[in-house]
Amino acid sequence: MTRRTPALFLAVSLCACAPPQASGAARRAPAGAPALSFPLACSIGAGCEVQHYVDRDAGPGVRDYHGGRRTYEGHNGIDLRIADMAAERAGVNVLAAAPGRVARLRDGIPDVSIRAAAAPDVDGRECGNGVVIDHGGGWETQYCHLQQGSLRVRVGETVTAGEPIARVGLSGDTEFAHMHLSVRHDGQVVDPFAPAAGAGPLWDARAMKALTYKAGAVLNAGFASGPTSMQAVEDGGVPKPDANSPALVAYARAIELEGGDEVELILKGPDGAVLARDRKPLDRDKAQHLLFVGRKRPPTGWTPGTYRADYTVYRGGRAALAKSFEIRF
């Protein structure tokens, strides 16, 4: 995943903003700031998730606006991640978060993971394909890692809030499909969740509700016909099982888990009997984590009916994340 600060023709520094207070929902955004709408044509929890927030720790540690660790050192924006490369290929629109004028853009960077053998050199072009929109009053938003050839705007054009400007891609310094959004005021990075001491978020009410802080998220869950891998899940090419498959495997990929979390996955047959189960603690924070369990087909074949999988992440002895999913033969 992206570990360097994306840049698009402009060097910036992070403002020393104060953390939000409990009454944040009742506070107003800074005067003159744009009201930001949700910038992707997808829904949190059903097609996309927040992978990282702005790093608000001025030292070597990390801290997001909520006091958690869902960020990394020096991260200067919000990463909105889509489910996998199948979704990237199908196309997920990036939307202008507020009305403004297109100030700068770049295209032509291929959609290749930086971990790939054929990855291009992106030094100085970490943002990949990107767009910067000027909202007036010193405010601007920057959209990074856009799909090559998908940009729908030109420099100098005006855009409205919610207008498609490009598609989510894999360009620049990244190893998963997502859109990195940075907000700046007078050249300084601003956290849209907590822009300044005593001020409310920049997001409009609908976006803020969609972006409710989570303890992590289940990005993918399903069934396979055999053991799977992180790369297969990311590619969106996991072979699906049927009544003749040699094995039935349940898998779940979660993001932003913490060291000490216990991750459990249980596969049950139509009669409720446990066919496979695994539970293991995490030794450190995981930006993403894949767990799968399965059973080989019995000699008599798969019993007709509904097979169920239950995935749970326990944090401090309590369920922090949970997802159940089914398949029927």
Order of alpha helices (4+ residues) and beta strands (2+ residues): beta-beta-beta-beta-alpha-beta-beta-beta-beta-beta-beta-beta-beta-alpha-beta-alpha-beta-beta-beta-beta-beta-beta
